[in-house]
Amino acid sequence: MSASRSGITGGVGAEGAEPAPRPAASGPPGADLLAALLDGMDAALCALDARGRVTHWNREAERVLGWSAAEAVGRLGFTGWAVRDADADEVRAGLLAAMDAPGRQVREFALVRKDGGRVLVRTQSSRVLGADGRPAGVYCAFGEVHAQIDLERSIALSEALFEEAAWGVVLLDVDLRPAVANAQAVRLLGAGHRSAVLGRPLGALLREGAEELEGALAHVLAEGPPRGPADLWVRTAAEGAGRRCWHGGFVRLASPLAQRPVPLGVGWLFQDVTAARLAEREADRLRFRTGQLHRAGRAAAECEDGREAAAVCADFALAGFADHVLVDTVGEGRRLVRALASPPGAAGPAAGPEGGGLPVPYAPGHPVLRAMERLGPVRAGAGEGDAAEGWARRLRWPAGTVHALATVLRHRGRTVGAVTFLRSASRPAFDRPDAVYAESVAALIASALGPDAGRPPA
């Protein structure tokens, strides 16, 4: 082999010792290729012949211990330079013992750097057989123990994430298709097994939220991950699946072996936080509505006229709750008379109808009449398409109404009217908490109207 860092070069012995003889500058065919291969290895590598003399020493071995190939090759063992005298026999015996045992032998030794410092290395030794089939030496790959431990930790972390993690973990390729998914991710995606997830487009896995997820993944590939985790509302393709909130983050994967960062895909870690987010949303809604009721009560207390106070309460209730509000009071003959209404089709305060209140001809079975019969809230909703327009017109509500909530106005043990909240298609249907809030608003309006209920406006 030609003289090189990883070739069989003559070396300088211990201080005062004669250097080992150098071979001729030209070597056998392929020697330069072998030298290049050894120098390009990520692991430190050395080789010893049957007598324990160093025959090979690559660049990584020089980096770890500081001794160059010219200083290492040709020395008899590590005694006097790469190990302490007290450890020399143990190290030499441990390395050469690989000649008498098949397979790899893994050991840890404390070696000495050229600068005098000690470094703990983990070695993997294996015997080298000669042409006659008999052991001719030993090759030894070694690395710093802490580097080996870091690698083992990385491998252990990867295995734990894909087997035991409570978070869902998905690795997606550059085409944004899942390449690896752990068991938790498969459960969250509503798939029965991994094969139903891997290689499929996200649009086939998610009925809602696929475009947002793909946009985030494309951004990570192009620009890098966002600064922090984020929430994503999705609906999986599983039958009967509801909307879920997944909280997670992304990491861009790049090859550590390429000279330039080459994207391999994106790692996505997420967990289901739907219950927590719904609880937070409900707490925020309750906090806001409690504040609105408090402000409505204070504002109504400053009004001299009962109808004005009722209008103030209705206006405060509309904020973030509904698009329209209608207040009907009980008039002569127990007929309902329109007392207050918010302007349809435009934002504005609730006010009484011009020219005085007129009876409202509600048909039997109307939600308002049902609310008065049961002395509690009644929710109603329209169908789809043309049926929705006819539904609102038939019930004498503004065009575009698709959701309604009516509840009774009670004051001092008697029914004084009803209040109706209306929503358009841009809002969700009224739910049970909405009904509870409507009852609280109705109590304020009924209290404000009080003795004025049933009397025409001035």
C-alpha positions as CSV (number, residue, x, y, z in Angstrom):
1,M,0.0,0.0,0.0
2,S,1.3,3.4,-0.8
3,A,2.3,5.7,2.1
4,S,-0.8,7.4,3.3
5,R,-2.7,8.1,6.5
6,S,-4.5,4.8,6.3
7,G,-1.9,2.7,4.6
8,I,0.8,0.5,6.0
9,T,3.3,3.3,6.6
10,G,6.4,3.4,8.6
11,G,5.8,5.0,12.0
12,V,8.0,6.7,14.5
13,G,8.3,4.5,17.6
14,A,8.4,5.5,21.2
15,E,10.7,8.3,21.9
16,G,14.2,7.1,21.2
17,A,13.0,4.0,19.4
18,E,13.9,3.2,15.8
19,P,11.0,3.8,13.4
20,A,9.6,0.9,11.6
21,P,10.8,0.4,8.0
22,R,8.6,2.0,5.3
23,P,7.5,-0.1,2.3
24,A,8.0,1.0,-1.2
25,A,6.1,4.0,-2.4
26,S,4.2,2.0,-4.9
27,G,1.8,-0.6,-3.6
28,P,-0.3,-3.4,-4.9
29,P,-3.3,-2.6,-7.2
30,G,-6.2,-1.2,-5.3
31,A,-4.1,0.1,-2.4
32,D,-5.0,3.7,-3.1
33,L,-8.7,2.8,-3.2
34,L,-8.4,0.9,0.1
35,A,-6.7,3.9,1.7
36,A,-9.4,6.2,0.5
37,L,-12.1,3.9,1.8
38,L,-10.5,3.7,5.2
39,D,-10.0,7.4,5.4
40,G,-13.6,8.1,4.5
41,M,-15.0,6.0,7.3
42,D,-16.9,7.6,10.1
43,A,-15.6,5.2,12.6
44,A,-12.0,5.2,13.9
45,L,-10.3,2.1,12.7
46,C,-7.0,0.4,13.3
47,A,-5.6,-3.1,12.5
48,L,-2.9,-5.2,14.2
49,D,-1.1,-8.2,12.8
50,A,-0.7,-11.5,14.6
51,R,2.2,-10.1,16.7
52,G,0.2,-7.1,17.7
53,R,1.9,-4.5,15.5
54,V,-0.2,-1.7,14.2
55,T,-0.7,-2.0,10.4
56,H,-3.6,0.4,9.7
57,W,-4.7,3.7,11.2
58,N,-7.3,6.0,9.5
59,R,-8.1,9.7,9.8
60,E,-11.0,9.2,12.3
61,A,-8.6,7.4,14.6
62,E,-6.2,10.3,14.3
63,R,-9.1,12.7,15.2
64,V,-10.1,10.8,18.3
65,L,-6.6,10.2,19.7
66,G,-4.4,12.8,18.0
67,W,-1.8,10.3,16.8
68,S,-1.2,10.4,13.1
69,A,-0.9,7.3,10.9
70,A,2.8,8.0,10.5
71,E,3.2,8.0,14.3
72,A,0.9,4.9,14.8
73,V,1.6,2.4,12.1
74,G,4.5,0.1,12.8
75,R,4.3,0.3,16.6
76,L,4.0,-2.9,18.6
77,G,0.7,-2.5,20.4
78,F,-0.3,0.6,22.2
79,T,2.1,0.3,25.1
80,G,4.1,3.5,25.8
81,W,2.0,5.8,23.7
82,A,-1.7,5.2,23.5
83,V,-2.3,3.5,26.8
84,R,-1.0,3.9,30.3
85,D,1.5,1.2,31.4
86,A,-0.9,-0.1,34.0
87,D,-3.5,-0.7,31.3
88,A,-1.2,-1.9,28.5
89,D,-1.4,-5.7,29.1
90,E,-5.2,-5.6,29.6
91,V,-5.7,-3.7,26.4
92,R,-3.3,-5.8,24.3
93,A,-4.8,-9.0,25.6
94,G,-8.3,-7.8,25.0
95,L,-7.6,-6.9,21.4
96,L,-5.7,-10.0,20.4
97,A,-8.2,-12.2,22.1
98,A,-10.4,-11.5,19.1
99,M,-8.2,-13.8,17.0
100,D,-9.3,-16.8,19.0
101,A,-13.0,-16.0,19.1
102,P,-15.4,-15.9,16.2
103,G,-17.6,-12.8,15.7
104,R,-17.2,-9.4,17.1
105,Q,-15.8,-8.7,20.6
106,V,-17.1,-5.5,22.2
107,R,-15.0,-3.9,25.0
108,E,-14.3,-0.6,26.6
109,F,-10.8,0.8,27.1
110,A,-9.3,4.0,28.4
111,L,-6.8,5.2,25.8
112,V,-4.3,8.1,26.0
113,R,-4.5,11.0,23.6
114,K,-1.4,12.6,22.1
115,D,-1.9,15.6,24.3
116,G,-1.8,13.4,27.4
117,G,-5.6,13.3,28.1
118,R,-7.5,10.1,28.5
119,V,-10.5,9.1,26.6
120,L,-12.8,6.1,27.1
121,V,-13.5,4.3,23.9
122,R,-15.8,1.4,23.0
123,T,-14.2,-1.1,20.6
124,Q,-15.5,-3.7,18.3
125,S,-12.8,-6.2,17.4
126,S,-12.8,-9.1,15.0
127,R,-10.2,-11.4,13.7
128,V,-8.7,-11.3,10.2
129,L,-8.0,-14.7,8.5
130,G,-5.1,-15.2,6.2
131,A,-5.0,-17.0,2.9
132,D,-4.4,-20.3,4.7
133,G,-7.6,-19.7,6.8
134,R,-5.6,-19.1,10.0
135,P,-5.9,-15.9,12.1
136,A,-3.6,-13.3,10.7
137,G,-4.5,-10.3,12.8
138,V,-7.2,-8.2,14.2
139,Y,-9.1,-5.1,13.0
140,C,-10.6,-2.8,15.6
141,A,-13.3,-0.1,15.1
142,F,-13.6,2.3,18.0
143,G,-15.3,5.5,19.0
144,E,-15.6,7.7,22.0
145,V,-18.1,6.2,24.5
146,H,-20.1,9.4,24.9
147,A,-20.6,9.5,21.1
148,Q,-21.7,5.9,21.1
149,I,-24.1,6.6,24.0
150,D,-25.5,9.6,22.1
151,L,-26.2,7.4,19.0
152,E,-27.8,4.7,21.2
153,R,-30.0,7.4,22.9
154,S,-31.1,8.6,19.4
155,I,-32.0,5.1,18.4
156,A,-33.8,4.4,21.6
157,L,-35.7,7.7,21.3
158,S,-36.8,6.8,17.8
159,E,-38.0,3.4,18.9
160,A,-39.8,4.7,22.0
161,L,-41.6,7.4,19.9
162,F,-42.9,4.8,17.5
163,E,-43.8,2.2,20.1
164,E,-44.7,3.8,23.4
165,A,-45.2,7.5,23.0
166,A,-48.6,9.0,24.1
167,W,-48.3,11.5,21.2
168,G,-49.0,10.6,17.6
169,V,-45.9,10.6,15.5
170,V,-46.0,10.6,11.7
171,L,-43.0,10.9,9.3
172,L,-44.1,12.2,5.9
173,D,-42.1,12.1,2.7
174,V,-41.5,15.1,0.4
175,D,-44.7,14.2,-1.4
176,L,-46.6,14.7,2.0
177,R,-47.6,11.1,2.3
178,P,-47.1,9.2,5.6
179,A,-44.0,7.0,5.5
180,V,-44.0,5.9,9.1
181,A,-46.7,6.2,11.8
182,N,-46.8,5.0,15.4
183,A,-49.7,3.2,17.0
184,Q,-51.1,6.4,18.6
185,A,-51.1,8.3,15.3
186,V,-53.0,5.4,13.7
187,R,-55.6,5.5,16.4
188,L,-56.0,9.3,16.2
189,L,-56.4,9.1,12.4
190,G,-59.2,6.5,12.9
191,A,-57.4,3.8,10.9
192,G,-57.5,0.2,11.9
193,H,-53.8,-0.5,11.1
194,R,-50.6,1.1,9.8
195,S,-51.1,-0.1,6.2
196,A,-54.2,1.9,6.0
197,V,-52.2,5.1,6.7
198,L,-48.8,4.7,5.0
199,G,-48.4,6.0,1.5
200,R,-51.9,7.5,1.3
201,P,-52.6,11.2,0.5
202,L,-53.8,13.2,3.5
203,G,-57.0,14.0,1.7
204,A,-57.9,10.3,1.9
205,L,-57.3,10.3,5.7
206,L,-59.0,13.6,6.6
207,R,-62.4,14.9,5.5
208,E,-61.7,18.3,7.0
209,G,-58.4,20.0,7.7
210,A,-56.3,18.3,5.1
211,E,-55.6,21.5,3.1
212,E,-54.5,23.3,6.3
213,L,-52.2,20.4,7.3
214,E,-50.7,20.1,3.8
215,G,-50.1,23.9,3.8
216,A,-48.2,23.7,7.1
217,L,-46.2,20.7,5.9
218,A,-45.2,22.5,2.7
219,H,-44.1,25.5,4.7
220,V,-41.9,23.4,6.9
221,L,-40.3,21.8,3.9
222,A,-39.6,25.1,2.3
223,E,-39.0,27.5,5.2
224,G,-38.5,25.4,8.3
225,P,-40.8,24.6,11.2
226,P,-42.9,27.3,12.9
227,R,-41.8,28.8,16.1
228,G,-44.2,26.9,18.3
229,P,-46.8,24.2,18.3
230,A,-50.3,25.0,17.0
231,D,-53.8,23.7,17.0
232,L,-55.4,22.1,14.0
233,W,-59.2,21.3,13.8
234,V,-59.8,18.2,11.6
235,R,-62.4,15.6,10.9
236,T,-61.0,12.2,10.0
237,A,-62.4,10.0,7.2
238,A,-63.7,7.4,9.7
239,E,-67.4,7.0,9.6
240,G,-69.2,9.1,12.3
241,A,-66.1,10.9,13.3
242,G,-66.7,14.4,14.8
243,R,-64.4,17.4,14.7
244,R,-61.2,17.0,16.7
245,C,-58.5,19.4,17.8
246,W,-55.0,18.2,17.4
247,H,-52.2,20.1,19.1
248,G,-48.7,19.5,17.7
249,G,-45.6,20.7,16.0
250,F,-43.4,19.9,13.0
251,V,-39.7,19.3,12.4
252,R,-37.9,19.2,9.1
253,L,-35.9,16.1,8.4
254,A,-32.7,16.5,6.4
255,S,-30.0,13.9,5.5
256,P,-26.9,14.1,7.8
257,L,-24.9,12.4,5.1
258,A,-25.4,15.0,2.3
259,Q,-23.0,18.0,1.9
260,R,-26.0,20.2,1.5
261,P,-29.2,19.8,3.5
262,V,-31.4,17.5,1.5
263,P,-35.0,17.4,2.8
264,L,-36.2,13.9,3.5
265,G,-39.6,14.9,4.7
266,V,-41.3,16.2,7.8
267,G,-41.8,14.8,11.3
268,W,-45.2,15.6,12.8
269,L,-45.9,15.1,16.5
270,F,-49.5,15.7,17.8
271,Q,-52.0,14.9,20.4
272,D,-55.8,15.1,20.8
273,V,-56.7,18.1,22.9
274,T,-60.4,18.4,21.9
275,A,-61.8,18.1,25.4
276,A,-59.4,20.7,26.8
277,R,-60.1,23.2,23.9
278,L,-63.8,22.8,24.2
279,A,-63.7,23.4,27.9
280,E,-61.5,26.5,27.4
281,R,-64.0,27.7,24.7
282,E,-66.9,27.2,27.0
283,A,-65.2,28.9,29.9
284,D,-64.4,31.9,27.6
285,R,-68.0,32.0,26.4
286,L,-69.4,31.8,29.9
287,R,-67.0,34.6,31.1
288,F,-68.1,36.9,28.2
289,R,-71.8,36.2,28.7
290,T,-71.6,36.8,32.5
291,G,-69.9,40.1,31.8
292,Q,-72.6,41.0,29.2
293,L,-75.4,40.3,31.8
294,H,-73.6,42.4,34.4
295,R,-73.2,45.3,32.0
296,A,-76.8,45.0,30.8
297,G,-78.1,45.1,34.3
298,R,-76.1,48.2,35.2
299,A,-77.1,50.0,31.9
300,A,-80.8,49.0,32.4
301,A,-80.8,50.4,35.9
302,E,-80.1,53.9,34.5
303,C,-83.1,53.8,32.1
304,E,-86.2,55.6,33.2
305,D,-88.5,53.9,30.8
306,G,-89.1,50.1,31.1
307,R,-89.1,49.5,27.4
308,E,-85.8,51.3,27.0
309,A,-84.3,49.2,29.7
310,A,-85.6,46.0,28.0
311,A,-84.1,47.2,24.7
312,V,-80.8,47.8,26.4
313,C,-80.8,44.3,27.8
314,A,-81.7,42.8,24.3
315,D,-78.9,44.7,22.7
316,F,-76.3,43.5,25.1
317,A,-77.5,39.9,24.7
318,L,-77.2,40.1,20.9
319,A,-73.4,40.6,21.0
320,G,-71.8,37.4,19.9
321,F,-75.0,35.5,20.5
322,A,-77.5,36.0,17.7
323,D,-78.3,38.1,14.6
324,H,-81.8,39.3,15.6
325,V,-84.0,39.5,18.7
326,L,-87.7,39.8,19.0
327,V,-89.6,40.7,22.1
328,D,-93.4,40.0,22.3
329,T,-95.6,40.9,25.2
330,V,-99.0,39.6,26.3
331,G,-101.7,42.1,25.3
332,E,-105.5,42.1,25.4
333,G,-107.1,38.8,24.9
334,R,-103.8,37.0,25.7
335,R,-102.6,37.8,22.2
336,L,-98.9,38.5,21.7
337,V,-98.0,42.0,20.7
338,R,-94.6,43.0,19.1
339,A,-92.9,45.2,21.7
340,L,-89.3,45.3,20.5
341,A,-87.3,44.1,17.5
342,S,-83.8,44.5,16.1
343,P,-83.7,45.9,12.6
344,P,-83.6,43.0,10.0
345,G,-80.8,43.0,7.5
346,A,-78.8,45.6,9.3
347,A,-77.0,46.2,12.6
348,G,-78.8,48.5,15.0
349,P,-80.4,48.7,18.5
350,A,-83.6,47.0,19.3
351,A,-86.6,49.4,19.2
352,G,-90.4,49.3,19.3
353,P,-92.4,49.2,16.1
354,E,-93.5,52.5,14.6
355,G,-97.1,53.4,15.2
356,G,-97.4,51.1,18.3
357,G,-97.3,47.4,18.8
358,L,-99.5,45.2,16.6
359,P,-100.6,41.6,17.4
360,V,-98.4,38.9,15.9
361,P,-100.4,36.2,14.2
362,Y,-98.4,33.2,15.3
363,A,-99.9,29.9,13.9
364,P,-100.6,27.1,16.3
365,G,-97.5,25.1,17.1
366,H,-95.2,28.1,16.6
367,P,-92.0,27.8,18.7
368,V,-92.9,31.0,20.6
369,L,-96.3,29.6,21.6
370,R,-94.7,26.3,22.6
371,A,-92.2,28.1,24.8
372,M,-95.0,29.9,26.5
373,E,-96.9,26.7,27.0
374,R,-93.9,24.8,28.6
375,L,-92.6,27.9,30.4
376,G,-89.1,27.2,29.1
377,P,-86.9,27.6,26.1
378,V,-87.6,26.0,22.7
379,R,-85.1,25.5,20.0
380,A,-86.0,25.3,16.3
381,G,-84.1,24.9,13.0
382,A,-84.8,25.1,9.3
383,G,-84.1,22.5,6.6
384,E,-81.9,23.1,3.6
385,G,-82.2,25.2,0.4
386,D,-85.7,26.5,-0.5
387,A,-87.2,24.9,2.6
388,A,-85.2,27.2,4.8
389,E,-86.6,30.4,3.2
390,G,-90.1,29.1,3.3
391,W,-89.6,28.0,7.0
392,A,-88.6,31.6,8.1
393,R,-91.4,33.2,6.1
394,R,-94.0,30.8,7.5
395,L,-92.9,31.6,11.0
396,R,-92.9,35.3,10.4
397,W,-89.1,35.7,10.9
398,P,-86.6,37.7,8.8
399,A,-85.4,36.2,5.6
400,G,-82.2,34.1,6.1
401,T,-83.1,32.8,9.5
402,V,-82.2,29.2,10.0
403,H,-81.9,28.8,13.8
404,A,-84.2,30.1,16.5
405,L,-84.4,30.0,20.2
406,A,-87.6,31.2,22.0
407,T,-88.2,31.5,25.8
408,V,-90.8,32.9,28.0
409,L,-90.8,36.2,29.9
410,R,-91.9,35.7,33.5
411,H,-92.4,38.5,36.0
412,R,-93.7,38.1,39.6
413,G,-95.2,34.6,38.9
414,R,-96.9,35.5,35.6
415,T,-96.1,35.2,31.9
416,V,-95.7,38.6,30.4
417,G,-94.4,37.7,27.0
418,A,-91.6,35.9,25.1
419,V,-88.2,36.7,23.6
420,T,-86.9,35.1,20.4
421,F,-83.3,35.0,19.3
422,L,-82.6,34.3,15.6
423,R,-79.4,33.2,13.8
424,S,-78.5,33.0,10.1
425,A,-76.7,30.1,8.4
426,S,-73.3,31.7,9.2
427,R,-73.8,30.7,12.9
428,P,-74.2,27.3,14.4
429,A,-77.5,26.1,15.9
430,F,-78.4,27.0,19.4
431,D,-77.3,24.5,22.0
432,R,-78.2,23.9,25.7
433,P,-75.8,26.5,27.1
434,D,-77.4,29.0,24.7
435,A,-80.8,28.2,26.1
436,V,-79.6,28.7,29.7
437,Y,-78.1,32.1,28.7
438,A,-81.4,33.1,26.9
439,E,-83.3,32.4,30.1
440,S,-81.0,34.7,32.0
441,V,-81.5,37.4,29.4
442,A,-85.3,36.8,29.5
443,A,-85.3,37.4,33.3
444,L,-83.6,40.8,32.8
445,I,-86.0,41.8,30.0
446,A,-89.0,40.7,32.0
447,S,-87.8,42.5,35.1
448,A,-87.2,45.7,33.0
449,L,-90.6,45.6,31.3
450,G,-92.4,44.7,34.6
451,P,-95.6,46.8,34.8
452,D,-95.1,48.0,31.2
453,A,-95.7,44.6,29.7
454,G,-98.7,44.4,27.6
455,R,-99.1,48.2,27.2
456,P,-98.6,49.9,23.8
457,P,-95.5,52.1,23.6
458,A,-95.9,55.8,24.0
